[in-house]
Amino acid sequence: MTLKNGPIIQFVDFSYAYSGTSFSALKSVDLLVEKGTFVGFTGPTGAGKTTLIKP
């Protein structure tokens, strides 16, 4: 795949767990966002949307 503008965000097999918990808030996420695109995240409560966009 050739990207015209290049990626500004890229995750490959990314996982995240909050300290003190026994489960992953995000597990095996692959995400590529190209410069100049708009992205929306939707899903049920507890799906990891806020965790994914936290700085």
mmCIF entry with sequence, helices, sheets and N, C-alpha, C, O atoms, coordinates in Angstrom:
data_MODEL
# 
_entry.id   MODEL 
# 
_entity.id                         1 
_entity.type                       polymer 
_entity.pdbx_number_of_molecules   1 
# 
_entity_poly.entity_id                      1 
_entity_poly.type                           'polypeptide(L)' 
_entity_poly.nstd_linkage                   no 
_entity_poly.nstd_monomer                   no 
_entity_poly.pdbx_seq_one_letter_code       MTLKNGPIIQFVDFSYAYSGTSFSALKSVDLLVEKGTFVGFTGPTGAGKTTLIKP 
_entity_poly.pdbx_seq_one_letter_code_can   MTLKNGPIIQFVDFSYAYSGTSFSALKSVDLLVEKGTFVGFTGPTGAGKTTLIKP 
_entity_poly.pdbx_strand_id                 A 
# 
loop_
_entity_poly_seq.entity_id 
_entity_poly_seq.num 
_entity_poly_seq.mon_id 
_entity_poly_seq.hetero 
1 1  MET n 
1 2  THR n 
1 3  LEU n 
1 4  LYS n 
1 5  ASN n 
1 6  GLY n 
1 7  PRO n 
1 8  ILE n 
1 9  ILE n 
1 10 GLN n 
1 11 PHE n 
1 12 VAL n 
1 13 ASP n 
1 14 PHE n 
1 15 SER n 
1 16 TYR n 
1 17 ALA n 
1 18 TYR n 
1 19 SER n 
1 20 GLY n 
1 21 THR n 
1 22 SER n 
1 23 PHE n 
1 24 SER n 
1 25 ALA n 
1 26 LEU n 
1 27 LYS n 
1 28 SER n 
1 29 VAL n 
1 30 ASP n 
1 31 LEU n 
1 32 LEU n 
1 33 VAL n 
1 34 GLU n 
1 35 LYS n 
1 36 GLY n 
1 37 THR n 
1 38 PHE n 
1 39 VAL n 
1 40 GLY n 
1 41 PHE n 
1 42 THR n 
1 43 GLY n 
1 44 PRO n 
1 45 THR n 
1 46 GLY n 
1 47 ALA n 
1 48 GLY n 
1 49 LYS n 
1 50 THR n 
1 51 THR n 
1 52 LEU n 
1 53 ILE n 
1 54 LYS n 
1 55 PRO n 
# 
_struct_asym.id          A 
_struct_asym.entity_id   1 
# 
_struct_conf.conf_type_id            HELX_P 
_struct_conf.id                      HELX_P1 
_struct_conf.pdbx_PDB_helix_id       AA1 
_struct_conf.beg_label_comp_id       LYS 
_struct_conf.beg_label_asym_id       A 
_struct_conf.beg_label_seq_id        49 
_struct_conf.pdbx_beg_PDB_ins_code   ? 
_struct_conf.end_label_comp_id       ILE 
_struct_conf.end_label_asym_id       A 
_struct_conf.end_label_seq_id        53 
_struct_conf.pdbx_end_PDB_ins_code   ? 
_struct_conf.beg_auth_comp_id        LYS 
_struct_conf.beg_auth_asym_id        A 
_struct_conf.beg_auth_seq_id         49 
_struct_conf.end_auth_comp_id        ILE 
_struct_conf.end_auth_asym_id        A 
_struct_conf.end_auth_seq_id         53 
_struct_conf.pdbx_PDB_helix_class    1 
_struct_conf.details                 ? 
_struct_conf.pdbx_PDB_helix_length   5 
# 
_struct_conf_type.id          HELX_P 
_struct_conf_type.criteria    ? 
_struct_conf_type.reference   ? 
# 
_struct_sheet.id               AA1 
_struct_sheet.type             ? 
_struct_sheet.number_strands   2 
_struct_sheet.details          ? 
# 
_struct_sheet_order.sheet_id     AA1 
_struct_sheet_order.range_id_1   1 
_struct_sheet_order.range_id_2   2 
_struct_sheet_order.offset       ? 
_struct_sheet_order.sense        anti-parallel 
# 
loop_
_struct_sheet_range.sheet_id 
_struct_sheet_range.id 
_struct_sheet_range.beg_label_comp_id 
_struct_sheet_range.beg_label_asym_id 
_struct_sheet_range.beg_label_seq_id 
_struct_sheet_range.pdbx_beg_PDB_ins_code 
_struct_sheet_range.end_label_comp_id 
_struct_sheet_range.end_label_asym_id 
_struct_sheet_range.end_label_seq_id 
_struct_sheet_range.pdbx_end_PDB_ins_code 
_struct_sheet_range.beg_auth_comp_id 
_struct_sheet_range.beg_auth_asym_id 
_struct_sheet_range.beg_auth_seq_id 
_struct_sheet_range.end_auth_comp_id 
_struct_sheet_range.end_auth_asym_id 
_struct_sheet_range.end_auth_seq_id 
AA1 1 PRO A 7  ? TYR A 16 ? PRO A 7  TYR A 16 
AA1 2 LEU A 26 ? GLU A 34 ? LEU A 26 GLU A 34 
# 
loop_
_atom_site.group_PDB 
_atom_site.id 
_atom_site.type_symbol 
_atom_site.label_atom_id 
_atom_site.label_alt_id 
_atom_site.label_comp_id 
_atom_site.label_asym_id 
_atom_site.label_entity_id 
_atom_site.label_seq_id 
_atom_site.pdbx_PDB_ins_code 
_atom_site.Cartn_x 
_atom_site.Cartn_y 
_atom_site.Cartn_z 
_atom_site.occupancy 
_atom_site.B_iso_or_equiv 
_atom_site.pdbx_formal_charge 
_atom_site.auth_seq_id 
_atom_site.auth_comp_id 
_atom_site.auth_asym_id 
_atom_site.auth_atom_id 
_atom_site.pdbx_PDB_model_num 
ATOM 1   N N  . MET A 1 1  ? 0.840   -1.172 0.000  1.00 0.00 ? 1  MET A N  1 
ATOM 2   C CA . MET A 1 1  ? 0.000   0.000  0.000  1.00 0.00 ? 1  MET A CA 1 
ATOM 3   C C  . MET A 1 1  ? 0.892   1.245  0.000  1.00 0.00 ? 1  MET A C  1 
ATOM 4   O O  . MET A 1 1  ? 1.825   1.346  0.797  1.00 0.00 ? 1  MET A O  1 
ATOM 5   N N  . THR A 1 2  ? 0.602   2.180  -0.889 1.00 0.00 ? 2  THR A N  1 
ATOM 6   C CA . THR A 1 2  ? 1.335   3.440  -0.936 1.00 0.00 ? 2  THR A CA 1 
ATOM 7   C C  . THR A 1 2  ? 0.456   4.543  -0.384 1.00 0.00 ? 2  THR A C  1 
ATOM 8   O O  . THR A 1 2  ? -0.680  4.717  -0.825 1.00 0.00 ? 2  THR A O  1 
ATOM 9   N N  . LEU A 1 3  ? 0.973   5.285  0.573  1.00 0.00 ? 3  LEU A N  1 
ATOM 10  C CA . LEU A 1 3  ? 0.224   6.381  1.175  1.00 0.00 ? 3  LEU A CA 1 
ATOM 11  C C  . LEU A 1 3  ? 0.653   7.692  0.544  1.00 0.00 ? 3  LEU A C  1 
ATOM 12  O O  . LEU A 1 3  ? 1.845   7.970  0.415  1.00 0.00 ? 3  LEU A O  1 
ATOM 13  N N  . LYS A 1 4  ? -0.338  8.509  0.145  1.00 0.00 ? 4  LYS A N  1 
ATOM 14  C CA . LYS A 1 4  ? -0.025  9.782  -0.489 1.00 0.00 ? 4  LYS A CA 1 
ATOM 15  C C  . LYS A 1 4  ? 0.595   10.775 0.481  1.00 0.00 ? 4  LYS A C  1 
ATOM 16  O O  . LYS A 1 4  ? 1.563   11.458 0.147  1.00 0.00 ? 4  LYS A O  1 
ATOM 17  N N  . ASN A 1 5  ? 0.043   10.851 1.669  1.00 0.00 ? 5  ASN A N  1 
ATOM 18  C CA . ASN A 1 5  ? 0.487   11.858 2.621  1.00 0.00 ? 5  ASN A CA 1 
ATOM 19  C C  . ASN A 1 5  ? 1.297   11.287 3.777  1.00 0.00 ? 5  ASN A C  1 
ATOM 20  O O  . ASN A 1 5  ? 1.837   12.045 4.582  1.00 0.00 ? 5  ASN A O  1 
ATOM 21  N N  . GLY A 1 6  ? 1.386   10.006 3.869  1.00 0.00 ? 6  GLY A N  1 
ATOM 22  C CA . GLY A 1 6  ? 2.119   9.383  4.963  1.00 0.00 ? 6  GLY A CA 1 
ATOM 23  C C  . GLY A 1 6  ? 1.266   9.257  6.212  1.00 0.00 ? 6  GLY A C  1 
ATOM 24  O O  . GLY A 1 6  ? 0.345   10.048 6.415  1.00 0.00 ? 6  GLY A O  1 
ATOM 25  N N  . PRO A 1 7  ? 1.558   8.275  7.050  1.00 0.00 ? 7  PRO A N  1 
ATOM 26  C CA . PRO A 1 7  ? 0.779   8.082  8.277  1.00 0.00 ? 7  PRO A CA 1 
ATOM 27  C C  . PRO A 1 7  ? 1.121   9.144  9.319  1.00 0.00 ? 7  PRO A C  1 
ATOM 28  O O  . PRO A 1 7  ? 2.275   9.554  9.451  1.00 0.00 ? 7  PRO A O  1 
ATOM 29  N N  . ILE A 1 8  ? 0.103   9.581  10.053 1.00 0.00 ? 8  ILE A N  1 
ATOM 30  C CA . ILE A 1 8  ? 0.362   10.454 11.198 1.00 0.00 ? 8  ILE A CA 1 
ATOM 31  C C  . ILE A 1 8  ? 0.139   9.697  12.505 1.00 0.00 ? 8  ILE A C  1 
ATOM 32  O O  . ILE A 1 8  ? 0.644   10.085 13.558 1.00 0.00 ? 8  ILE A O  1 
ATOM 33  N N  . ILE A 1 9  ? -0.621  8.619  12.415 1.00 0.00 ? 9  ILE A N  1 
ATOM 34  C CA . ILE A 1 9  ? -0.828  7.719  13.559 1.00 0.00 ? 9  ILE A CA 1 
ATOM 35  C C  . ILE A 1 9  ? -0.747  6.300  13.022 1.00 0.00 ? 9  ILE A C  1 
ATOM 36  O O  . ILE A 1 9  ? -1.370  5.971  12.012 1.00 0.00 ? 9  ILE A O  1 
ATOM 37  N N  . GLN A 1 10 ? 0.021   5.468  13.698 1.00 0.00 ? 10 GLN A N  1 
ATOM 38  C CA . GLN A 1 10 ? 0.087   4.075  13.290 1.00 0.00 ? 10 GLN A CA 1 
ATOM 39  C C  . GLN A 1 10 ? 0.321   3.190  14.503 1.00 0.00 ? 10 GLN A C  1 
ATOM 40  O O  . GLN A 1 10 ? 1.275   3.382  15.257 1.00 0.00 ? 10 GLN A O  1 
ATOM 41  N N  . PHE A 1 11 ? -0.570  2.212  14.678 1.00 0.00 ? 11 PHE A N  1 
ATOM 42  C CA . PHE A 1 11 ? -0.419  1.184  15.707 1.00 0.00 ? 11 PHE A CA 1 
ATOM 43  C C  . PHE A 1 11 ? -0.389  -0.159 15.001 1.00 0.00 ? 11 PHE A C  1 
ATOM 44  O O  . PHE A 1 11 ? -1.184  -0.406 14.093 1.00 0.00 ? 11 PHE A O  1 
ATOM 45  N N  . VAL A 1 12 ? 0.514   -1.019 15.410 1.00 0.00 ? 12 VAL A N  1 
ATOM 46  C CA . VAL A 1 12 ? 0.572   -2.381 14.882 1.00 0.00 ? 12 VAL A CA 1 
ATOM 47  C C  . VAL A 1 12 ? 0.592   -3.330 16.071 1.00 0.00 ? 12 VAL A C  1 
ATOM 48  O O  . VAL A 1 12 ? 1.532   -3.327 16.865 1.00 0.00 ? 12 VAL A O  1 
ATOM 49  N N  . ASP A 1 13 ? -0.457  -4.145 16.186 1.00 0.00 ? 13 ASP A N  1 
ATOM 50  C CA . ASP A 1 13 ? -0.591  -5.118 17.267 1.00 0.00 ? 13 ASP A CA 1 
ATOM 51  C C  . ASP A 1 13 ? -0.420  -4.448 18.639 1.00 0.00 ? 13 ASP A C  1 
ATOM 52  O O  . ASP A 1 13 ? 0.278   -4.973 19.507 1.00 0.00 ? 13 ASP A O  1 
ATOM 53  N N  . PHE A 1 14 ? -1.056  -3.298 18.824 1.00 0.00 ? 14 PHE A N  1 
ATOM 54  C CA . PHE A 1 14 ? -0.944  -2.500 20.041 1.00 0.00 ? 14 PHE A CA 1 
ATOM 55  C C  . PHE A 1 14 ? -1.922  -2.998 21.105 1.00 0.00 ? 14 PHE A C  1 
ATOM 56  O O  . PHE A 1 14 ? -3.097  -3.227 20.819 1.00 0.00 ? 14 PHE A O  1 
ATOM 57  N N  . SER A 1 15 ? -1.435  -3.159 22.315 1.00 0.00 ? 15 SER A N  1 
ATOM 58  C CA . SER A 1 15 ? -2.283  -3.541 23.449 1.00 0.00 ? 15 SER A CA 1 
ATOM 59  C C  . SER A 1 15 ? -1.987  -2.614 24.614 1.00 0.00 ? 15 SER A C  1 
ATOM 60  O O  . SER A 1 15 ? -0.881  -2.085 24.734 1.00 0.00 ? 15 SER A O  1 
ATOM 61  N N  . TYR A 1 16 ? -2.984  -2.419 25.477 1.00 0.00 ? 16 TYR A N  1 
ATOM 62  C CA . TYR A 1 16 ? -2.804  -1.539 26.629 1.00 0.00 ? 16 TYR A CA 1 
ATOM 63  C C  . TYR A 1 16 ? -3.640  -2.051 27.791 1.00 0.00 ? 16 TYR A C  1 
ATOM 64  O O  . TYR A 1 16 ? -4.800  -2.424 27.618 1.00 0.00 ? 16 TYR A O  1 
ATOM 65  N N  . ALA A 1 17 ? -3.043  -2.065 28.969 1.00 0.00 ? 17 ALA A N  1 
ATOM 66  C CA . ALA A 1 17 ? -3.757  -2.442 30.195 1.00 0.00 ? 17 ALA A CA 1 
ATOM 67  C C  . ALA A 1 17 ? -3.467  -1.381 31.250 1.00 0.00 ? 17 ALA A C  1 
ATOM 68  O O  . ALA A 1 17 ? -2.320  -0.967 31.420 1.00 0.00 ? 17 ALA A O  1 
ATOM 69  N N  . TYR A 1 18 ? -4.496  -0.946 31.952 1.00 0.00 ? 18 TYR A N  1 
ATOM 70  C CA . TYR A 1 18 ? -4.309  -0.001 33.048 1.00 0.00 ? 18 TYR A CA 1 
ATOM 71  C C  . TYR A 1 18 ? -3.646  -0.718 34.216 1.00 0.00 ? 18 TYR A C  1 
ATOM 72  O O  . TYR A 1 18 ? -3.919  -1.891 34.470 1.00 0.00 ? 18 TYR A O  1 
ATOM 73  N N  . SER A 1 19 ? -2.771  -0.007 34.928 1.00 0.00 ? 19 SER A N  1 
ATOM 74  C CA . SER A 1 19 ? -2.094  -0.627 36.065 1.00 0.00 ? 19 SER A CA 1 
ATOM 75  C C  . SER A 1 19 ? -3.120  -1.028 37.122 1.00 0.00 ? 19 SER A C  1 
ATOM 76  O O  . SER A 1 19 ? -4.100  -0.321 37.357 1.00 0.00 ? 19 SER A O  1 
ATOM 77  N N  . GLY A 1 20 ? -2.884  -2.147 37.738 1.00 0.00 ? 20 GLY A N  1 
ATOM 78  C CA . GLY A 1 20 ? -3.779  -2.655 38.772 1.00 0.00 ? 20 GLY A CA 1 
ATOM 79  C C  . GLY A 1 20 ? -4.985  -3.419 38.254 1.00 0.00 ? 20 GLY A C  1 
ATOM 80  O O  . GLY A 1 20 ? -5.862  -3.793 39.033 1.00 0.00 ? 20 GLY A O  1 
ATOM 81  N N  . THR A 1 21 ? -5.040  -3.657 36.935 1.00 0.00 ? 21 THR A N  1 
ATOM 82  C CA . THR A 1 21 ? -6.157  -4.422 36.377 1.00 0.00 ? 21 THR A CA 1 
ATOM 83  C C  . THR A 1 21 ? -5.649  -5.746 35.816 1.00 0.00 ? 21 THR A C  1 
ATOM 84  O O  . THR A 1 21 ? -4.457  -5.905 35.553 1.00 0.00 ? 21 THR A O  1 
ATOM 85  N N  . SER A 1 22 ? -6.545  -6.670 35.641 1.00 0.00 ? 22 SER A N  1 
ATOM 86  C CA . SER A 1 22 ? -6.156  -7.989 35.143 1.00 0.00 ? 22 SER A CA 1 
ATOM 87  C C  . SER A 1 22 ? -6.605  -8.214 33.694 1.00 0.00 ? 22 SER A C  1 
ATOM 88  O O  . SER A 1 22 ? -6.540  -9.337 33.193 1.00 0.00 ? 22 SER A O  1 
ATOM 89  N N  . PHE A 1 23 ? -7.055  -7.158 33.026 1.00 0.00 ? 23 PHE A N  1 
ATOM 90  C CA . PHE A 1 23 ? -7.494  -7.317 31.639 1.00 0.00 ? 23 PHE A CA 1 
ATOM 91  C C  . PHE A 1 23 ? -6.928  -6.192 30.770 1.00 0.00 ? 23 PHE A C  1 
ATOM 92  O O  . PHE A 1 23 ? -6.544  -5.138 31.276 1.00 0.00 ? 23 PHE A O  1 
ATOM 93  N N  . SER A 1 24 ? -6.883  -6.428 29.480 1.00 0.00 ? 24 SER A N  1 
ATOM 94  C CA . SER A 1 24 ? -6.407  -5.423 28.531 1.00 0.00 ? 24 SER A CA 1 
ATOM 95  C C  . SER A 1 24 ? -7.567  -4.524 28.123 1.00 0.00 ? 24 SER A C  1 
ATOM 96  O O  . SER A 1 24 ? -8.628  -5.005 27.725 1.00 0.00 ? 24 SER A O  1 
ATOM 97  N N  . ALA A 1 25 ? -7.355  -3.209 28.226 1.00 0.00 ? 25 ALA A N  1 
ATOM 98  C CA . ALA A 1 25 ? -8.358  -2.267 27.749 1.00 0.00 ? 25 ALA A CA 1 
ATOM 99  C C  . ALA A 1 25 ? -8.366  -2.250 26.216 1.00 0.00 ? 25 ALA A C  1 
ATOM 100 O O  . ALA A 1 25 ? -9.412  -2.071 25.593 1.00 0.00 ? 25 ALA A O  1 
ATOM 101 N N  . LEU A 1 26 ? -7.190  -2.437 25.623 1.00 0.00 ? 26 LEU A N  1 
ATOM 102 C CA . LEU A 1 26 ? -7.050  -2.571 24.178 1.00 0.00 ? 26 LEU A CA 1 
ATOM 103 C C  . LEU A 1 26 ? -6.186  -3.794 23.915 1.00 0.00 ? 26 LEU A C  1 
ATOM 104 O O  . LEU A 1 26 ? -5.197  -4.024 24.610 1.00 0.00 ? 26 LEU A O  1 
ATOM 105 N N  . LYS A 1 27 ? -6.556  -4.569 22.920 1.00 0.00 ? 27 LYS A N  1 
ATOM 106 C CA . LYS A 1 27 ? -5.804  -5.787 22.650 1.00 0.00 ? 27 LYS A CA 1 
ATOM 107 C C  . LYS A 1 27 ? -5.634  -5.970 21.139 1.00 0.00 ? 27 LYS A C  1 
ATOM 108 O O  . LYS A 1 27 ? -6.614  -6.051 20.399 1.00 0.00 ? 27 LYS A O  1 
ATOM 109 N N  . SER A 1 28 ? -4.394  -6.034 20.702 1.00 0.00 ? 28 SER A N  1 
ATOM 110 C CA . SER A 1 28 ? -4.033  -6.309 19.308 1.00 0.00 ? 28 SER A CA 1 
ATOM 111 C C  . SER A 1 28 ? -4.682  -5.336 18.321 1.00 0.00 ? 28 SER A C  1 
ATOM 112 O O  . SER A 1 28 ? -5.287  -5.760 17.337 1.00 0.00 ? 28 SER A O  1 
ATOM 113 N N  . VAL A 1 29 ? -4.556  -4.035 18.582 1.00 0.00 ? 29 VAL A N  1 
ATOM 114 C CA . VAL A 1 29 ? -5.141  -3.010 17.719 1.00 0.00 ? 29 VAL A CA 1 
ATOM 115 C C  . VAL A 1 29 ? -4.182  -2.689 16.573 1.00 0.00 ? 29 VAL A C  1 
ATOM 116 O O  . VAL A 1 29 ? -3.000  -2.430 16.798 1.00 0.00 ? 29 VAL A O  1 
ATOM 117 N N  . ASP A 1 30 ? -4.692  -2.708 15.361 1.00 0.00 ? 30 ASP A N  1 
ATOM 118 C CA . ASP A 1 30 ? -3.972  -2.238 14.184 1.00 0.00 ? 30 ASP A CA 1 
ATOM 119 C C  . ASP A 1 30 ? -4.722  -1.011 13.667 1.00 0.00 ? 30 ASP A C  1 
ATOM 120 O O  . ASP A 1 30 ? -5.924  -1.079 13.411 1.00 0.00 ? 30 ASP A O  1 
ATOM 121 N N  . LEU A 1 31 ? -4.017  0.109  13.514 1.00 0.00 ? 31 LEU A N  1 
ATOM 122 C CA . LEU A 1 31 ? -4.656  1.346  13.088 1.00 0.00 ? 31 LEU A CA 1 
ATOM 123 C C  . LEU A 1 31 ? -3.653  2.164  12.290 1.00 0.00 ? 31 LEU A C  1 
ATOM 124 O O  . LEU A 1 31 ? -2.500  2.316  12.693 1.00 0.00 ? 31 LEU A O  1 
ATOM 125 N N  . LEU A 1 32 ? -4.100  2.687  11.160 1.00 0.00 ? 32 LEU A N  1 
ATOM 126 C CA . LEU A 1 32 ? -3.280  3.581  10.366 1.00 0.00 ? 32 LEU A CA 1 
ATOM 127 C C  . LEU A 1 32 ? -4.161  4.760  9.959  1.00 0.00 ? 32 LEU A C  1 
ATOM 128 O O  . LEU A 1 32 ? -5.205  4.573  9.333  1.00 0.00 ? 32 LEU A O  1 
ATOM 129 N N  . VAL A 1 33 ? -3.742  5.968  10.313 1.00 0.00 ? 33 VAL A N  1 
ATOM 130 C CA . VAL A 1 33 ? -4.465  7.174  9.942  1.00 0.00 ? 33 VAL A CA 1 
ATOM 131 C C  . VAL A 1 33 ? -3.525  8.019  9.094  1.00 0.00 ? 33 VAL A C  1 
ATOM 132 O O  . VAL A 1 33 ? -2.439  8.394  9.535  1.00 0.00 ? 33 VAL A O  1 
ATOM 133 N N  . GLU A 1 34 ? -3.954  8.311  7.881  1.00 0.00 ? 34 GLU A N  1 
ATOM 134 C CA . GLU A 1 34 ? -3.146  9.097  6.958  1.00 0.00 ? 34 GLU A CA 1 
ATOM 135 C C  . GLU A 1 34 ? -3.429  10.584 7.163  1.00 0.00 ? 34 GLU A C  1 
ATOM 136 O O  . GLU A 1 34 ? -4.554  10.976 7.471  1.00 0.00 ? 34 GLU A O  1 
ATOM 137 N N  . LYS A 1 35 ? -2.412  11.391 6.991  1.00 0.00 ? 35 LYS A N  1 
ATOM 138 C CA . LYS A 1 35 ? -2.547  12.837 7.110  1.00 0.00 ? 35 LYS A CA 1 
ATOM 139 C C  . LYS A 1 35 ? -3.665  13.329 6.193  1.00 0.00 ? 35 LYS A C  1 
ATOM 140 O O  . LYS A 1 35 ? -3.763  12.921 5.036  1.00 0.00 ? 35 LYS A O  1 
ATOM 141 N N  . GLY A 1 36 ? -4.504  14.212 6.731  1.00 0.00 ? 36 GLY A N  1 
ATOM 142 C CA . GLY A 1 36 ? -5.586  14.788 5.945  1.00 0.00 ? 36 GLY A CA 1 
ATOM 143 C C  . GLY A 1 36 ? -6.887  14.015 5.994  1.00 0.00 ? 36 GLY A C  1 
ATOM 144 O O  . GLY A 1 36 ? -7.854  14.412 5.344  1.00 0.00 ? 36 GLY A O  1 
ATOM 145 N N  . THR A 1 37 ? -6.944  12.917 6.746  1.00 0.00 ? 37 THR A N  1 
ATOM 146 C CA . THR A 1 37 ? -8.187  12.148 6.848  1.00 0.00 ? 37 THR A CA 1 
ATOM 147 C C  . THR A 1 37 ? -8.881  12.445 8.179  1.00 0.00 ? 37 THR A C  1 
ATOM 148 O O  . THR A 1 37 ? -8.252  12.894 9.137  1.00 0.00 ? 37 THR A O  1 
ATOM 149 N N  . PHE A 1 38 ? -10.164 12.189 8.216  1.00 0.00 ? 38 PHE A N  1 
ATOM 150 C CA . PHE A 1 38 ? -10.955 12.319 9.430  1.00 0.00 ? 38 PHE A CA 1 
ATOM 151 C C  . PHE A 1 38 ? -11.363 10.928 9.879  1.00 0.00 ? 38 PHE A C  1 
ATOM 152 O O  . PHE A 1 38 ? -11.727 10.084 9.061  1.00 0.00 ? 38 PHE A O  1 
ATOM 153 N N  . VAL A 1 39 ? -11.299 10.691 11.190 1.00 0.00 ? 39 VAL A N  1 
ATOM 154 C CA . VAL A 1 39 ? -11.605 9.376  11.737 1.00 0.00 ? 39 VAL A CA 1 
ATOM 155 C C  . VAL A 1 39 ? -12.605 9.535  12.869 1.00 0.00 ? 39 VAL A C  1 
ATOM 156 O O  . VAL A 1 39 ? -12.477 10.443 13.690 1.00 0.00 ? 39 VAL A O  1 
ATOM 157 N N  . GLY A 1 40 ? -13.588 8.667  12.917 1.00 0.00 ? 40 GLY A N  1 
ATOM 158 C CA . GLY A 1 40 ? -14.532 8.624  14.027 1.00 0.00 ? 40 GLY A CA 1 
ATOM 159 C C  . GLY A 1 40 ? -14.478 7.250  14.682 1.00 0.00 ? 40 GLY A C  1 
ATOM 160 O O  . GLY A 1 40 ? -14.330 6.236  14.001 1.00 0.00 ? 40 GLY A O  1 
ATOM 161 N N  . PHE A 1 41 ? -14.598 7.222  15.997 1.00 0.00 ? 41 PHE A N  1 
ATOM 162 C CA . PHE A 1 41 ? -14.594 5.958  16.738 1.00 0.00 ? 41 PHE A CA 1 
ATOM 163 C C  . PHE A 1 41 ? -15.968 5.757  17.351 1.00 0.00 ? 41 PHE A C  1 
ATOM 164 O O  . PHE A 1 41 ? -16.463 6.618  18.078 1.00 0.00 ? 41 PHE A O  1 
ATOM 165 N N  . THR A 1 42 ? -16.572 4.640  17.062 1.00 0.00 ? 42 THR A N  1 
ATOM 166 C CA . THR A 1 42 ? -17.871 4.308  17.628 1.00 0.00 ? 42 THR A CA 1 
ATOM 167 C C  . THR A 1 42 ? -17.808 2.917  18.234 1.00 0.00 ? 42 THR A C  1 
ATOM 168 O O  . THR A 1 42 ? -16.952 2.108  17.874 1.00 0.00 ? 42 THR A O  1 
ATOM 169 N N  . GLY A 1 43 ? -18.718 2.648  19.154 1.00 0.00 ? 43 GLY A N  1 
ATOM 170 C CA . GLY A 1 43 ? -18.781 1.332  19.766 1.00 0.00 ? 43 GLY A CA 1 
ATOM 171 C C  . GLY A 1 43 ? -19.483 1.409  21.098 1.00 0.00 ? 43 GLY A C  1 
ATOM 172 O O  . GLY A 1 43 ? -19.773 2.499  21.590 1.00 0.00 ? 43 GLY A O  1 
ATOM 173 N N  . PRO A 1 44 ? -19.757 0.279  21.679 1.00 0.00 ? 44 PRO A N  1 
ATOM 174 C CA . PRO A 1 44 ? -20.477 0.242  22.950 1.00 0.00 ? 44 PRO A CA 1 
ATOM 175 C C  . PRO A 1 44 ? -19.610 0.750  24.106 1.00 0.00 ? 44 PRO A C  1 
ATOM 176 O O  . PRO A 1 44 ? -18.389 0.858  23.987 1.00 0.00 ? 44 PRO A O  1 
ATOM 177 N N  . THR A 1 45 ? -20.258 1.053  25.202 1.00 0.00 ? 45 THR A N  1 
ATOM 178 C CA . THR A 1 45 ? -19.564 1.447  26.419 1.00 0.00 ? 45 THR A CA 1 
ATOM 179 C C  . THR A 1 45 ? -18.576 0.362  26.813 1.00 0.00 ? 45 THR A C  1 
ATOM 180 O O  . THR A 1 45 ? -18.907 -0.824 26.814 1.00 0.00 ? 45 THR A O  1 
ATOM 181 N N  . GLY A 1 46 ? -17.354 0.781  27.149 1.00 0.00 ? 46 GLY A N  1 
ATOM 182 C CA . GLY A 1 46 ? -16.342 -0.176 27.573 1.00 0.00 ? 46 GLY A CA 1 
ATOM 183 C C  . GLY A 1 46 ? -15.545 -0.794 26.438 1.00 0.00 ? 46 GLY A C  1 
ATOM 184 O O  . GLY A 1 46 ? -14.747 -1.701 26.672 1.00 0.00 ? 46 GLY A O  1 
ATOM 185 N N  . ALA A 1 47 ? -15.747 -0.318 25.205 1.00 0.00 ? 47 ALA A N  1 
ATOM 186 C CA . ALA A 1 47 ? -15.049 -0.903 24.055 1.00 0.00 ? 47 ALA A CA 1 
ATOM 187 C C  . ALA A 1 47 ? -13.603 -0.427 23.923 1.00 0.00 ? 47 ALA A C  1 
ATOM 188 O O  . ALA A 1 47 ? -12.816 -1.047 23.210 1.00 0.00 ? 47 ALA A O  1 
ATOM 189 N N  . GLY A 1 48 ? -13.241 0.674  24.606 1.00 0.00 ? 48 GLY A N  1 
ATOM 190 C CA . GLY A 1 48 ? -11.869 1.162  24.558 1.00 0.00 ? 48 GLY A CA 1 
ATOM 191 C C  . GLY A 1 48 ? -11.675 2.429  23.747 1.00 0.00 ? 48 GLY A C  1 
ATOM 192 O O  . GLY A 1 48 ? -10.539 2.812  23.470 1.00 0.00 ? 48 GLY A O  1 
ATOM 193 N N  . LYS A 1 49 ? -12.771 3.096  23.358 1.00 0.00 ? 49 LYS A N  1 
ATOM 194 C CA . LYS A 1 49 ? -12.670 4.314  22.543 1.00 0.00 ? 49 LYS A CA 1 
ATOM 195 C C  . LYS A 1 49 ? -11.867 5.404  23.247 1.00 0.00 ? 49 LYS A C  1 
ATOM 196 O O  . LYS A 1 49 ? -10.954 5.974  22.649 1.00 0.00 ? 49 LYS A O  1 
ATOM 197 N N  . THR A 1 50 ? -12.182 5.698  24.478 1.00 0.00 ? 50 THR A N  1 
ATOM 198 C CA . THR A 1 50 ? -11.488 6.748  25.229 1.00 0.00 ? 50 THR A CA 1 
ATOM 199 C C  . THR A 1 50 ? -10.039 6.360  25.460 1.00 0.00 ? 50 THR A C  1 
ATOM 200 O O  . THR A 1 50 ? -9.152  7.202  25.325 1.00 0.00 ? 50 THR A O  1 
ATOM 201 N N  . THR A 1 51 ? -9.781  5.125  25.800 1.00 0.00 ? 51 THR A N  1 
ATOM 202 C CA . THR A 1 51 ? -8.405  4.671  26.007 1.00 0.00 ? 51 THR A CA 1 
ATOM 203 C C  . THR A 1 51 ? -7.590  4.847  24.737 1.00 0.00 ? 51 THR A C  1 
ATOM 204 O O  . THR A 1 51 ? -6.427  5.243  24.806 1.00 0.00 ? 51 THR A O  1 
ATOM 205 N N  . LEU A 1 52 ? -8.171  4.564  23.584 1.00 0.00 ? 52 LEU A N  1 
ATOM 206 C CA . LEU A 1 52 ? -7.454  4.670  22.323 1.00 0.00 ? 52 LEU A CA 1 
ATOM 207 C C  . LEU A 1 52 ? -7.066  6.116  22.004 1.00 0.00 ? 52 LEU A C  1 
ATOM 208 O O  . LEU A 1 52 ? -5.995  6.349  21.443 1.00 0.00 ? 52 LEU A O  1 
ATOM 209 N N  . ILE A 1 53 ? -7.903  7.081  22.345 1.00 0.00 ? 53 ILE A N  1 
ATOM 210 C CA . ILE A 1 53 ? -7.620  8.470  21.960 1.00 0.00 ? 53 ILE A CA 1 
ATOM 211 C C  . ILE A 1 53 ? -6.938  9.280  23.061 1.00 0.00 ? 53 ILE A C  1 
ATOM 212 O O  . ILE A 1 53 ? -6.628  10.452 22.848 1.00 0.00 ? 53 ILE A O  1 
ATOM 213 N N  . LYS A 1 54 ? -6.698  8.690  24.227 1.00 0.00 ? 54 LYS A N  1 
ATOM 214 C CA . LYS A 1 54 ? -6.009  9.414  25.304 1.00 0.00 ? 54 LYS A CA 1 
ATOM 215 C C  . LYS A 1 54 ? -4.593  9.766  24.881 1.00 0.00 ? 54 LYS A C  1 
ATOM 216 O O  . LYS A 1 54 ? -3.907  8.961  24.251 1.00 0.00 ? 54 LYS A O  1 
ATOM 217 N N  . PRO A 1 55 ? -4.147  10.996 25.237 1.00 0.00 ? 55 PRO A N  1 
ATOM 218 C CA . PRO A 1 55 ? -2.763  11.371 24.901 1.00 0.00 ? 55 PRO A CA 1 
ATOM 219 C C  . PRO A 1 55 ? -1.757  10.615 25.757 1.00 0.00 ? 55 PRO A C  1 
ATOM 220 O O  . PRO A 1 55 ? -0.551  10.808 25.607 1.00 0.00 ? 55 PRO A O  1 
# 
